[in-house]
Amino acid sequence: MTGSLDRLFRPRSVALIGASTDPKKIGGRPLHFLRKHGFEGEIWPVNPHAAEIDGYRSYPDIDSLPGVPDMAVVLVGPQQAVSATASLARKGCGAAIVLAGGFLETDETGGDRQRELVKSAGDMRLLGPNTIGLLNVTDGITLSASGALDIEDLHAGGVAVISQSGGILGSLLSRAVARGIGLSKLAATGNEADIDVSDVMAFLARDDATSVVALYLETIRNPTAFRNAASQLKKAGKKLVVYKVGRSEIGAEAAASHTGALAGEDRVFDAFFCQCGAIRVDRYDDLIDLPAGLAMMTGPNGKRLAVLTHTGGAAGLVTDACGMAGFDTPVPSLETAARLGDLLQDHGFSPDRNPVDLTLAGLDPEIVYRAIMTLSASGEYDAIIPVVGSSSVGRPYMVADPVIRAAATEDIPIVVYTSPHAPGIVARLNREGVPAFDTPEACATVLARSLPVEPPGSGRSPALVTPGHPPAASGQLNEFDAKRVFAEFGIPPVREIAVGSSAGAIDAATRFGNQVVVKILSRDLLHKSEIGGVRTSVAPQDAAEMCDEIARSAERHGVSTDEGFLIQEQVSDVTEMILGFRRDPALGATVLIGVGGTMTEFYEDVALCVLPATETDIRTMITSLKMYPLLDGYRGSAPANIDALVQAVARFAHMCQSFGDRLVDAEINPLFVNDGEIPVKAGDGILILSE
C-alpha cells in the first residue's frame, strides 16, 4: 500500500470500532484517552448495544457512521477485525489501527488471517496488527487501548519514538517522561502488515515537530525502503538513533569462504546503519538519552571540554568517560584562570586546573553561573559539563538555575552530569532544554555522537569498467577460471600460467623471475593450503618437483589433480587484503574488505557495506580498518593507491550485482595492493555460481 500517514497521525475524525461503555476496559480506553488529552475532532464510537457512550452518540455499525473517518481504532478480535477493516475500506477511511493479536505472530492460520486483513484493507493504510497503537504528543492525540500510553506529565518536544515492540514503546515512553524529555510522536508498528518502520520514518522526515528519531528494531523487512526513509531524514537534517536487538552471532550462517565466517549478521547491520547515516547505540538507555541530547543541543565544534564541579570524584568519572571518547580537558589559559580566580578568592582555590573545582565557593549559584559564562566566553572550550554533586540534592536550584540561565544565552553545548540519584534535577533540566544525564557514559556518548563528521570521498558511484557477459558456467570455478571472470570486471590477476601437468611447470616458471608460487588447480578446493596445495618462494628450476609434491599431498587427501597446476609470479612489497561477497538473509548482497592472507580470520579486521554502494561507502569501509595505516604509508613506507583500491572494490561490487541471485559465493584473497604500475591484483579467488 502507499499513501500519506497524515490522516493516521493527525486525524480530524476518529471511529472507535468495538467501543466499550466501560472506560476501564480495553474497548473503552481510546475514548477516555482522546478526551483526556483534549482531542478536538469528531469521535464516533461503534457499538450495536449502546446508543451513547460517555456523552458521544454510538453507532450500530460502520455503515451508519455520519461521515468518512480519517482513521479508526479497531478494538475487536482478530476474525472480526478482518470484516471491520473491509467495511472501513469501503467507507473510504484513511487509515486503521488493528490492535488485536492472533495474526502472523502466532501460526500459519494467523498468517493466512493477516494476509486476508491486508487484502480487505485495499488502499487504506494499516498500523498493526498486534500493536498498542500510537501517540501524537505534539497535538495531544492518543490512539491506543494500552494503559502504557496513558502517562501523566507528557512533555512535547523533538524526539519521536518508533518501536516494533509495543512493550518497548511503553518502556521508552515511561523513561522519557521520568527524565523530562520532550516527545513528538510515538508508534508501535507491530506485525507491520502494511505500515512498517520505514513508512513512519518517512512521515517523520516531513514532521516539523520532530528533530530526532529513536528506533527500536528487531528486523528490517524492506532494506531499500529503510535506506530511502533514512535518506529523507538525513536530507531534512534529522538524526536517526537505532537500537537493534540480536547482536550475538547465534544462528548466523557461515559460508565456506572466509567472508562467510567473518561477515556475521550483526556486522552487516552495523555496516548498513552506517551507510544509512543512522547512529547505532549499544546500551538500551542510550536509545532515549542520546536522542534527547541531540534534540536539545547543537554539537560541539571540537573536542575541548571544560568540567565544572563541586565534587572531585564525580568530575573524575565524567572526565575519564569523555577522555575514552576522544575528548580533551585542557587547562584554562592564564587569562581565563585569572578571571576564574577573581570569582573565588578563598585560599586553596586553583583556577588553573580542569576540572574547575568550585567546592570552596560554598555552593553559590551566582558563582556557578559566572564560572560557566567565563568558560564560555574564553573561546578555549567546545563544550561545558557542569557536575551536580550530592550537596545539590537538597538544593536543586544550586546548579540547575545557573545552568538554565547560562544555556538561555550561550551557544556552546552545555551537558549536565548528575552524580547522585537526582531524577527531579534531571527532569527539570531536560524540560528546560538542557541535556542532563545520570551516568558519565551518557554525557560522553551524547557529545561524541553530536560531533561533526566529514565523510571521505563523495556519495557518487565510482566509474566502472564495462563488464563482458557473465559466464554461463555454474558451480564452483577453479582459481584460474574465477580470476578470468574477475578480470572481465576490471580486477586483473597476478601474472600466471595454468599447466596441465608438472611437465610444463619449469617453462612457465622461467617467465616470472627468480621465485614463483606453485598451486594445485581444483574446483573442489576452497582453501588449497589446508592440504598442502600451495608452495611459495619456489625457484623456477624446482617448479616441476613442487608440482609432484603437491600431487602426492593431494592424493593423500583424496583430491584429484586432473585440472593441473597454476604457476604464478611471486609478488613482494604489497599489502594483502581480502575482498569478499556474502548474501545476508535480511539485508541482501554485502561486500567485505579487510586484512587478507592466511591470517584473515585470526585478525578479523574487516569492514562491510550493503549493496548498492557509493564511493563514500567504499572509502568509509577502507579508512575504518585498523590496518588502514599500512595502506596510508606507515612509518615512511610508500602509500598504496587508495583510489585504485576504491575502484577495485566498486568493480567487485558491480560484478556481484550483475550476477544477481546466481552468485552464491565470491572472494579474492589475497588481493594485493601497492603503489605500482598495476596497483591492485587478485592473488587467489573463489567464485561459485548457481544455474
C-alpha positions as CSV (number, residue, x, y, z in Angstrom):
1,M,0.0,0.0,0.0
2,T,1.0,3.6,-0.5
3,G,-0.2,6.9,0.7
4,S,0.4,9.6,3.4
5,L,0.1,8.8,7.1
6,D,-1.2,12.3,7.9
7,R,-4.8,11.0,8.5
8,L,-3.4,8.4,10.8
9,F,-1.3,10.7,13.0
10,R,-3.4,13.9,12.6
11,P,-7.0,12.8,12.2
12,R,-9.9,15.2,12.4
13,S,-12.3,12.3,12.9
14,V,-11.8,9.0,14.7
15,A,-14.0,5.9,14.6
16,L,-13.7,3.5,17.5
17,I,-14.8,0.1,16.3
18,G,-16.0,-2.1,19.2
19,A,-16.0,0.8,21.7
20,S,-17.0,-0.2,25.3
21,T,-19.2,1.8,27.7
22,D,-16.7,1.0,30.5
23,P,-13.6,3.3,30.3
24,K,-11.6,0.8,32.4
25,K,-11.9,-1.9,29.7
26,I,-9.7,-2.1,26.7
27,G,-12.6,-1.1,24.4
28,G,-13.3,2.0,26.5
29,R,-9.8,3.3,26.9
30,P,-9.3,5.0,23.5
31,L,-12.3,7.3,24.0
32,H,-11.1,8.1,27.5
33,F,-7.6,8.9,26.3
34,L,-8.8,11.1,23.4
35,R,-11.0,13.2,25.9
36,K,-8.2,13.3,28.5
37,H,-5.6,14.7,26.1
38,G,-8.1,17.2,24.6
39,F,-8.8,15.8,21.1
40,E,-10.9,18.4,19.4
41,G,-12.1,16.4,16.3
42,E,-15.0,14.1,15.8
43,I,-15.2,10.9,17.8
44,W,-17.6,8.2,16.5
45,P,-17.9,5.1,18.8
46,V,-19.3,2.0,17.1
47,N,-21.2,-0.4,19.4
48,P,-24.5,-2.0,18.4
49,H,-25.6,-2.4,22.0
50,A,-25.2,1.2,23.1
51,A,-27.0,4.4,21.9
52,E,-24.5,6.7,23.7
53,I,-21.0,6.3,25.2
54,D,-19.6,8.9,27.6
55,G,-21.8,11.6,26.0
56,Y,-21.0,10.6,22.4
57,R,-23.6,9.1,20.1
58,S,-22.8,5.5,19.4
59,Y,-23.4,3.9,16.0
60,P,-24.6,0.3,15.4
61,D,-22.2,-0.4,12.6
62,I,-19.6,1.2,10.3
63,D,-22.0,1.9,7.5
64,S,-24.1,4.0,9.9
65,L,-21.3,6.5,10.6
66,P,-22.2,10.1,9.8
67,G,-19.2,10.6,7.6
68,V,-15.9,9.2,6.4
69,P,-13.5,8.9,9.3
70,D,-9.9,9.9,8.8
71,M,-8.8,6.9,10.9
72,A,-10.3,4.1,13.0
73,V,-9.1,2.2,16.0
74,V,-10.2,-1.4,15.6
75,L,-10.9,-2.9,19.1
76,V,-12.5,-6.2,18.2
77,G,-10.9,-9.7,18.0
78,P,-8.8,-10.9,15.0
79,Q,-11.6,-12.5,13.0
80,Q,-14.0,-9.6,13.4
81,A,-11.1,-7.2,12.7
82,V,-10.9,-8.5,9.1
83,S,-14.6,-7.8,8.4
84,A,-14.4,-4.4,10.2
85,T,-11.3,-3.4,8.1
86,A,-13.2,-4.3,4.9
87,S,-16.1,-2.2,5.9
88,L,-13.9,0.8,6.8
89,A,-12.1,0.5,3.4
90,R,-15.4,0.5,1.6
91,K,-16.4,3.6,3.6
92,G,-13.2,5.4,2.4
93,C,-11.5,5.6,5.8
94,G,-7.9,6.8,5.5
95,A,-6.2,4.5,8.0
96,A,-6.9,2.0,10.7
97,I,-5.0,0.7,13.7
98,V,-5.7,-3.0,14.3
99,L,-4.7,-3.7,17.9
100,A,-5.6,-7.4,18.1
101,G,-3.1,-10.2,18.1
102,G,-3.7,-13.6,16.6
103,F,-2.2,-13.0,13.2
104,L,1.2,-13.8,11.7
105,E,2.9,-13.7,15.1
106,T,1.0,-16.9,16.2
107,D,1.0,-19.6,13.5
108,E,0.2,-20.2,9.8
109,T,-3.5,-19.9,10.4
110,G,-2.8,-16.4,11.8
111,G,-0.6,-15.7,8.8
112,D,-3.5,-16.5,6.5
113,R,-5.7,-14.2,8.5
114,Q,-3.1,-11.4,8.3
115,R,-3.0,-11.8,4.5
116,E,-6.8,-11.6,4.4
117,L,-6.6,-8.5,6.6
118,V,-4.3,-6.8,4.2
119,K,-6.4,-7.7,1.2
120,S,-9.6,-6.5,2.9
121,A,-7.9,-3.1,3.6
122,G,-7.4,-2.3,-0.1
123,D,-5.8,1.2,-0.3
124,M,-6.5,2.1,3.3
125,R,-3.3,2.2,5.4
126,L,-3.0,-0.2,8.3
127,L,-0.9,0.0,11.5
128,G,-0.5,-3.4,13.1
129,P,-2.0,-5.8,13.8
130,N,-0.6,-6.8,17.2
131,T,0.2,-3.2,18.2
132,I,-0.5,-0.9,21.1
133,G,-1.1,1.9,18.6
134,L,0.4,5.4,18.5
135,L,0.6,8.7,20.4
136,N,0.8,12.2,18.9
137,V,2.2,14.2,21.8
138,T,2.5,17.3,19.7
139,D,-1.2,17.6,19.1
140,G,-2.5,15.7,22.2
141,I,-3.8,12.6,20.3
142,T,-3.6,9.1,21.9
143,L,-4.8,6.3,19.6
144,S,-4.4,3.3,21.7
145,A,-6.1,1.0,24.2
146,S,-2.9,0.3,26.2
147,G,-2.5,1.8,29.6
148,A,1.2,2.1,28.8
149,L,0.4,5.2,26.8
150,D,-1.8,6.8,29.4
151,I,1.0,8.6,31.3
152,E,0.7,11.9,33.1
153,D,3.1,14.9,32.6
154,L,3.7,14.3,28.9
155,H,6.0,16.9,27.6
156,A,6.0,17.9,23.9
157,G,9.4,18.1,22.3
158,G,11.6,17.0,19.4
159,V,12.1,13.3,20.0
160,A,10.0,10.7,18.1
161,V,10.0,7.0,19.0
162,I,9.3,4.1,16.7
163,S,9.3,0.5,18.0
164,Q,8.5,-2.9,16.5
165,S,7.6,-3.9,20.1
166,G,4.6,-2.4,21.9
167,G,6.0,-3.2,25.3
168,I,9.3,-1.5,24.5
169,L,7.4,1.6,23.2
170,G,5.7,1.8,26.6
171,S,9.1,1.4,28.4
172,L,10.7,4.1,26.3
173,L,7.8,6.4,26.9
174,S,7.9,5.9,30.7
175,R,11.7,6.5,30.7
176,A,11.4,9.7,28.7
177,V,8.6,11.1,30.9
178,A,10.7,10.3,34.1
179,R,13.6,12.2,32.6
180,G,11.5,15.2,31.4
181,I,12.3,14.5,27.8
182,G,10.1,16.1,25.2
183,L,8.4,13.8,22.7
184,S,6.7,14.4,19.4
185,K,5.2,11.1,18.0
186,L,5.4,7.5,19.2
187,A,4.3,4.5,17.2
188,A,4.4,0.7,17.7
189,T,4.4,-1.0,14.3
190,G,3.6,-4.5,15.5
191,N,3.4,-7.1,12.7
192,E,3.9,-4.5,10.0
193,A,1.3,-6.0,7.7
194,D,1.3,-2.7,5.9
195,I,2.9,0.3,7.7
196,D,6.4,-0.6,8.8
197,V,9.2,1.4,10.4
198,S,10.3,2.9,7.1
199,D,6.9,4.4,6.4
200,V,6.8,6.0,9.8
201,M,10.4,7.3,9.4
202,A,9.4,8.9,6.0
203,F,6.4,10.5,7.7
204,L,8.6,11.9,10.5
205,A,11.1,13.3,7.9
206,R,8.3,15.7,7.0
207,D,7.1,16.4,10.6
208,D,8.1,19.8,11.7
209,A,7.8,18.9,15.4
210,T,10.4,16.0,15.1
211,S,14.2,16.6,15.1
212,V,15.5,13.2,16.2
213,V,14.0,9.7,15.7
214,A,14.7,6.9,18.2
215,L,14.1,3.4,16.7
216,Y,13.8,0.1,18.5
217,L,14.4,-2.5,15.8
218,E,14.0,-6.3,15.7
219,T,14.4,-6.8,11.9
220,I,14.2,-4.8,8.6
221,R,11.6,-6.2,6.2
222,N,12.4,-3.9,3.3
223,P,16.1,-2.7,3.3
224,T,15.5,-0.4,0.2
225,A,12.6,1.4,1.8
226,F,14.6,1.7,5.0
227,R,17.5,3.2,3.2
228,N,15.3,5.7,1.3
229,A,13.5,6.7,4.5
230,A,16.8,7.2,6.3
231,S,18.0,9.4,3.4
232,Q,14.8,11.5,3.7
233,L,15.5,12.0,7.4
234,K,19.1,13.0,6.7
235,K,18.1,15.5,4.0
236,A,15.7,17.0,6.5
237,G,18.6,17.5,8.9
238,K,17.2,14.9,11.4
239,K,19.2,12.3,13.3
240,L,18.2,8.6,13.4
241,V,19.2,6.6,16.5
242,V,18.8,2.9,16.4
243,Y,18.9,0.1,19.0
244,K,18.7,-3.3,17.3
245,V,18.4,-6.5,19.2
246,G,20.3,-9.6,18.1
247,R,23.9,-8.6,18.5
248,S,25.1,-12.1,19.1
249,E,26.1,-14.4,16.2
250,I,23.9,-17.2,17.4
251,G,22.2,-18.7,14.3
252,A,24.4,-16.8,11.8
253,E,25.1,-19.0,8.8
254,A,28.7,-19.0,7.7
255,A,29.5,-19.9,4.1
256,A,32.5,-22.0,3.2
257,S,34.7,-19.0,2.4
258,H,36.5,-16.7,4.8
259,T,33.9,-14.0,4.0
260,G,31.1,-16.1,5.3
261,A,32.8,-16.7,8.6
262,L,33.6,-13.0,9.0
263,A,30.5,-11.3,7.7
264,G,28.2,-12.1,10.6
265,E,24.7,-10.8,10.6
266,D,25.3,-8.1,13.3
267,R,28.3,-6.8,11.4
268,V,26.2,-6.4,8.3
269,F,23.6,-4.4,10.2
270,D,26.3,-2.2,11.7
271,A,27.5,-1.5,8.1
272,F,24.0,-0.9,6.9
273,F,23.2,1.6,9.6
274,C,26.5,3.4,8.9
275,Q,25.6,3.6,5.2
276,C,22.2,5.0,6.1
277,G,23.6,7.7,8.3
278,A,22.0,6.1,11.4
279,I,23.6,6.1,14.8
280,R,23.5,2.6,16.3
281,V,23.7,2.5,20.1
282,D,24.8,-0.4,22.2
283,R,23.1,0.5,25.5
284,Y,19.3,0.5,25.8
285,D,19.4,3.6,27.9
286,D,21.2,5.5,25.1
287,L,18.1,4.9,22.9
288,I,16.3,7.6,24.8
289,D,19.2,9.6,26.3
290,L,21.1,10.2,23.1
291,P,18.1,11.3,21.0
292,A,17.2,13.7,23.9
293,G,20.6,15.2,23.9
294,L,20.7,15.5,20.1
295,A,17.3,17.2,20.1
296,M,18.2,19.7,22.7
297,M,21.6,21.0,21.6
298,T,23.9,21.7,18.7
299,G,27.0,19.6,18.6
300,P,30.4,20.8,19.7
301,N,32.8,22.1,17.1
302,G,35.7,20.3,18.6
303,K,36.9,18.1,21.5
304,R,37.9,20.6,24.2
305,L,35.8,20.2,27.3
306,A,35.6,22.2,30.5
307,V,34.3,20.3,33.5
308,L,32.9,22.4,36.3
309,T,32.3,20.7,39.6
310,H,31.7,20.8,43.4
311,T,32.8,17.2,43.7
312,G,36.2,15.8,42.6
313,G,35.2,12.1,42.3
314,A,32.2,12.7,40.0
315,A,34.3,15.1,37.9
316,G,36.9,12.4,37.6
317,L,34.3,9.9,36.4
318,V,32.9,12.1,33.6
319,T,36.3,13.4,32.6
320,D,37.6,9.8,32.2
321,A,34.5,8.7,30.3
322,C,34.9,11.7,27.9
323,G,38.6,11.0,27.6
324,M,37.8,7.5,26.5
325,A,35.5,9.0,23.8
326,G,38.4,11.1,22.5
327,F,37.8,14.4,24.3
328,D,40.5,16.6,25.9
329,T,40.2,18.7,29.1
330,P,42.9,21.4,28.6
331,V,43.7,23.7,31.5
332,P,42.5,27.3,31.2
333,S,44.8,29.9,29.8
334,L,46.4,32.4,32.2
335,E,43.9,35.0,31.3
336,T,40.9,32.7,31.8
337,A,42.4,31.3,35.1
338,A,42.8,34.9,36.3
339,R,39.1,35.6,35.6
340,L,38.1,32.4,37.4
341,G,40.3,33.4,40.3
342,D,38.5,36.7,40.6
343,L,35.3,34.8,41.3
344,L,36.7,32.9,44.2
345,Q,39.3,34.5,46.5
346,D,39.3,31.7,49.1
347,H,42.7,30.3,49.9
348,G,43.3,27.0,48.2
349,F,41.3,27.5,45.0
350,S,43.2,26.5,41.9
351,P,41.7,28.2,38.8
352,D,44.4,26.9,36.5
353,R,43.0,23.3,36.6
354,N,40.4,21.4,34.6
355,P,38.1,20.1,36.0
356,V,37.4,23.5,37.7
357,D,36.6,22.6,41.2
358,L,34.3,25.2,42.9
359,T,34.0,23.3,46.2
360,L,35.3,26.3,48.2
361,A,32.6,28.6,46.6
362,G,30.1,27.5,49.2
363,L,27.6,26.2,46.6
364,D,26.8,29.7,45.4
365,P,24.6,29.7,42.3
366,E,25.9,33.1,41.2
367,I,29.5,31.8,41.2
368,V,28.4,28.7,39.2
369,Y,26.7,31.0,36.6
370,R,29.6,33.3,36.3
371,A,32.1,30.4,36.0
372,I,30.1,28.9,33.2
373,M,29.9,32.3,31.4
374,T,33.7,32.8,31.9
375,L,34.5,29.4,30.4
376,S,32.0,30.0,27.5
377,A,33.4,33.5,26.7
378,S,37.0,32.3,26.7
379,G,36.7,30.5,23.3
380,E,39.0,27.8,24.7
381,Y,36.4,25.1,25.0
382,D,33.9,23.4,22.7
383,A,31.5,22.2,25.4
384,I,31.0,22.6,29.2
385,I,30.0,19.8,31.6
386,P,28.7,21.1,35.0
387,V,28.5,18.4,37.6
388,V,25.7,18.1,40.1
389,G,27.2,16.6,43.3
390,S,25.4,15.1,46.3
391,S,25.4,18.5,48.1
392,S,23.0,19.7,45.4
393,V,20.2,17.2,46.1
394,G,18.7,19.2,48.9
395,R,19.2,22.4,47.0
396,P,18.4,21.6,43.3
397,Y,18.5,25.2,42.3
398,M,22.2,25.4,43.2
399,V,23.4,24.1,39.8
400,A,20.1,23.8,37.8
401,D,19.2,27.5,38.0
402,P,22.6,28.9,36.9
403,V,22.9,26.3,34.1
404,I,19.4,27.1,32.8
405,R,20.2,30.8,32.9
406,A,23.5,30.4,31.1
407,A,22.1,28.0,28.4
408,A,19.5,30.6,27.5
409,T,22.1,32.9,26.1
410,E,25.2,30.8,25.3
411,D,25.6,28.8,22.0
412,I,28.3,26.5,23.5
413,P,26.9,23.0,24.3
414,I,26.2,22.5,28.0
415,V,25.6,19.0,29.2
416,V,24.9,18.3,32.9
417,Y,26.1,15.2,34.8
418,T,24.2,14.4,38.0
419,S,26.3,12.2,40.2
420,P,23.7,11.3,42.9
421,H,20.3,9.9,42.1
422,A,18.5,13.1,41.4
423,P,15.7,12.4,39.0
424,G,14.0,15.7,39.8
425,I,17.0,17.7,38.8
426,V,17.5,15.7,35.6
427,A,13.8,16.1,34.6
428,R,13.8,19.8,35.3
429,L,16.9,20.5,33.3
430,N,15.6,18.4,30.4
431,R,12.3,20.2,30.4
432,E,14.2,23.5,30.2
433,G,16.1,22.3,27.2
434,V,19.4,21.5,28.9
435,P,20.6,17.9,28.4
436,A,21.1,16.2,31.8
437,F,22.2,12.6,32.4
438,D,22.8,10.4,35.5
439,T,25.7,8.4,34.0
440,P,29.1,9.8,32.8
441,E,29.0,7.5,29.8
442,A,25.8,9.1,28.6
443,C,27.4,12.6,28.7
444,A,30.4,11.2,26.7
445,T,28.1,9.4,24.2
446,V,25.9,12.5,23.5
447,L,28.9,14.8,23.0
448,A,30.8,12.2,20.8
449,R,27.8,11.4,18.6
450,S,27.0,15.0,18.0
451,L,30.5,15.9,16.7
452,P,30.5,16.9,13.0
453,V,31.5,14.1,10.7
454,E,33.4,14.6,7.5
455,P,32.8,11.6,5.3
456,P,35.6,10.5,3.0
457,G,35.1,10.9,-0.7
458,S,31.8,11.6,-2.3
459,G,28.4,10.0,-2.4
460,R,28.6,9.3,-6.1
461,S,29.0,5.8,-7.7
462,P,32.6,5.2,-8.8
463,A,33.3,4.8,-12.5
464,L,33.3,1.2,-13.6
465,V,34.8,-1.0,-16.3
466,T,32.0,-2.2,-18.6
467,P,31.9,-5.9,-18.0
468,G,31.7,-8.6,-20.5
469,H,29.0,-11.2,-20.4
470,P,28.8,-13.1,-17.1
471,P,29.8,-16.8,-17.8
472,A,27.2,-19.4,-18.3
473,A,29.1,-21.9,-16.3
474,S,27.7,-22.9,-12.9
475,G,29.0,-24.5,-9.8
476,Q,32.4,-23.7,-8.2
477,L,35.0,-22.5,-10.6
478,N,38.7,-23.2,-10.1
479,E,41.0,-20.4,-9.2
480,F,42.2,-19.7,-12.7
481,D,38.7,-19.5,-14.2
482,A,37.4,-17.4,-11.3
483,K,40.1,-14.8,-11.8
484,R,39.4,-14.7,-15.5
485,V,35.9,-13.6,-14.5
486,F,37.2,-11.0,-12.1
487,A,39.4,-9.7,-14.9
488,E,36.4,-9.1,-17.1
489,F,35.0,-6.9,-14.4
490,G,38.3,-4.9,-14.2
491,I,40.2,-6.6,-11.5
492,P,43.4,-8.1,-13.1
493,P,45.1,-11.2,-11.7
494,V,48.8,-11.6,-10.9
495,R,50.8,-12.9,-13.9
496,E,50.2,-16.6,-14.0
497,I,50.0,-19.7,-16.3
498,A,47.9,-22.8,-15.9
499,V,49.7,-26.0,-16.8
500,G,48.1,-29.4,-17.3
501,S,50.9,-31.3,-15.5
502,S,54.3,-30.9,-14.0
503,A,55.8,-31.2,-17.4
504,G,55.1,-27.7,-18.4
505,A,55.9,-26.1,-15.0
506,I,59.5,-25.2,-15.5
507,D,58.9,-23.5,-18.8
508,A,56.1,-21.4,-17.3
509,A,58.1,-20.6,-14.2
510,T,61.1,-19.2,-16.0
511,R,58.8,-16.3,-17.3
512,F,58.2,-14.9,-13.8
513,G,61.6,-14.2,-12.3
514,N,63.7,-15.9,-9.7
515,Q,60.9,-17.1,-7.5
516,V,57.3,-18.3,-8.2
517,V,54.3,-19.7,-6.5
518,V,53.0,-23.1,-7.4
519,K,49.4,-24.2,-6.7
520,I,47.1,-27.0,-7.3
521,L,44.1,-26.2,-9.6
522,S,40.9,-27.7,-8.4
523,R,37.3,-26.6,-8.4
524,D,36.8,-28.9,-5.4
525,L,39.1,-26.9,-3.1
526,L,38.3,-23.6,-1.4
527,H,41.4,-23.5,0.8
528,K,44.3,-25.1,-1.0
529,S,46.8,-24.5,1.8
530,E,44.9,-26.9,4.1
531,I,46.0,-29.9,2.0
532,G,49.5,-28.6,1.2
533,G,48.3,-27.4,-2.2
534,V,50.4,-24.2,-2.2
535,R,54.2,-23.7,-2.4
536,T,55.8,-20.2,-2.3
537,S,59.3,-19.0,-3.0
538,V,59.9,-21.7,-5.5
539,A,62.9,-21.5,-7.8
540,P,61.9,-21.9,-11.5
541,Q,64.0,-25.0,-11.9
542,D,62.2,-26.6,-8.9
543,A,58.7,-25.9,-10.2
544,A,58.1,-29.4,-11.7
545,E,59.3,-31.1,-8.5
546,M,56.9,-28.8,-6.4
547,C,54.0,-29.9,-8.7
548,D,54.8,-33.5,-8.0
549,E,55.0,-32.9,-4.2
550,I,51.6,-31.1,-4.3
551,A,50.2,-34.0,-6.3
552,R,51.3,-36.5,-3.7
553,S,49.9,-34.4,-0.9
554,A,46.6,-34.0,-2.8
555,E,46.4,-37.8,-3.3
556,R,46.8,-38.4,0.5
557,H,43.8,-36.1,1.0
558,G,41.7,-37.7,-1.8
559,V,41.9,-34.7,-4.1
560,S,42.4,-35.0,-7.8
561,T,45.0,-33.1,-9.8
562,D,43.2,-33.6,-13.1
563,E,42.8,-29.8,-13.6
564,G,46.5,-29.3,-13.4
565,F,48.6,-26.6,-11.6
566,L,48.9,-22.9,-11.5
567,I,52.3,-21.2,-11.8
568,Q,52.3,-17.6,-10.6
569,E,54.7,-14.7,-10.2
570,Q,55.6,-14.2,-6.6
571,V,54.6,-10.7,-5.5
572,S,56.5,-8.7,-2.9
573,D,56.2,-5.3,-1.2
574,V,52.4,-5.4,-1.2
575,T,49.7,-5.3,1.4
576,E,47.5,-8.4,1.4
577,M,43.7,-7.8,1.7
578,I,40.5,-9.8,1.4
579,L,37.6,-8.8,-0.8
580,G,34.5,-10.9,-0.5
581,F,30.8,-11.3,-1.0
582,R,28.1,-12.5,1.3
583,R,24.3,-12.7,0.8
584,D,22.8,-11.6,4.1
585,P,19.4,-13.2,4.8
586,A,18.0,-9.9,6.0
587,L,19.8,-7.2,4.0
588,G,20.9,-8.9,0.9
589,A,24.1,-8.6,-1.1
590,T,27.0,-7.4,1.0
591,V,30.7,-6.8,0.2
592,L,33.5,-7.2,2.8
593,I,37.1,-5.9,2.8
594,G,39.8,-6.4,5.3
595,V,43.1,-8.0,6.3
596,G,43.9,-10.7,3.8
597,G,46.1,-13.8,3.5
598,T,46.1,-16.9,5.7
599,M,45.6,-14.8,8.9
600,T,42.3,-13.2,7.8
601,E,40.1,-14.9,10.4
602,F,42.7,-14.6,13.1
603,Y,42.8,-10.8,12.9
604,E,39.2,-10.2,12.0
605,D,39.9,-6.7,10.8
606,V,37.2,-6.3,8.3
607,A,34.6,-3.7,7.2
608,L,31.4,-4.3,5.2
609,C,28.8,-2.4,3.2
610,V,25.4,-3.5,1.8
611,L,25.0,-3.1,-1.9
612,P,24.5,-0.8,-3.8
613,A,27.5,1.1,-2.5
614,T,28.6,4.6,-3.2
615,E,32.2,5.9,-3.3
616,T,31.6,7.3,0.2
617,D,30.5,3.8,1.5
618,I,33.6,2.2,0.0
619,R,36.1,4.8,1.3
620,T,34.5,4.7,4.7
621,M,35.0,0.9,4.7
622,I,38.6,1.2,3.8
623,T,39.5,4.0,6.2
624,S,37.7,2.3,9.1
625,L,40.1,-0.6,9.1
626,K,42.7,-0.9,11.8
627,M,45.1,-1.8,9.1
628,Y,44.5,1.4,7.2
629,P,47.8,3.0,8.3
630,L,49.6,0.2,6.4
631,L,47.8,1.4,3.2
632,D,48.4,5.1,4.0
633,G,52.2,5.0,4.3
634,Y,53.0,3.5,7.7
635,R,56.4,4.7,9.1
636,G,57.7,6.1,5.8
637,S,56.6,3.2,3.6
638,A,55.1,4.1,0.2
639,P,51.3,4.6,0.5
640,A,49.1,2.3,-1.6
641,N,47.0,3.6,-4.4
642,I,43.8,4.1,-2.4
643,D,41.9,5.4,-5.5
644,A,42.7,2.2,-7.3
645,L,41.6,0.1,-4.4
646,V,38.3,2.0,-4.2
647,Q,37.8,1.2,-7.9
648,A,38.6,-2.4,-7.4
649,V,36.0,-2.7,-4.6
650,A,33.4,-0.9,-6.8
651,R,34.1,-3.2,-9.7
652,F,33.8,-6.3,-7.5
653,A,30.5,-4.9,-6.1
654,H,29.3,-4.3,-9.6
655,M,30.1,-7.9,-10.5
656,C,28.2,-9.2,-7.6
657,Q,25.1,-7.2,-8.5
658,S,25.5,-8.2,-12.2
659,F,25.2,-11.9,-11.3
660,G,22.2,-11.3,-9.2
661,D,20.7,-14.4,-7.5
662,R,23.1,-16.6,-9.4
663,L,26.0,-15.6,-7.2
664,V,26.5,-18.0,-4.3
665,D,30.0,-17.0,-3.2
666,A,32.8,-14.8,-4.4
667,E,36.1,-13.9,-2.8
668,I,39.5,-12.5,-3.7
669,N,42.1,-13.5,-1.0
670,P,44.7,-12.2,-1.2
671,L,44.0,-9.0,-3.0
672,F,47.5,-7.5,-3.5
673,V,47.6,-3.7,-3.1
674,N,50.6,-1.3,-3.6
675,D,51.6,1.8,-5.4
676,G,52.9,0.1,-8.5
677,E,52.0,0.2,-12.2
678,I,49.2,-2.2,-11.6
679,P,48.3,-1.2,-8.0
680,V,45.6,-3.9,-7.3
681,K,45.9,-7.5,-8.4
682,A,43.9,-10.7,-7.5
683,G,46.3,-13.3,-6.0
684,D,43.7,-16.0,-5.4
685,G,39.9,-16.3,-5.9
686,I,36.7,-18.2,-5.3
687,L,33.6,-18.0,-7.4
688,I,30.5,-20.2,-7.0
689,L,27.5,-19.7,-9.3
690,S,24.2,-21.4,-9.3
691,E,22.5,-22.4,-12.6
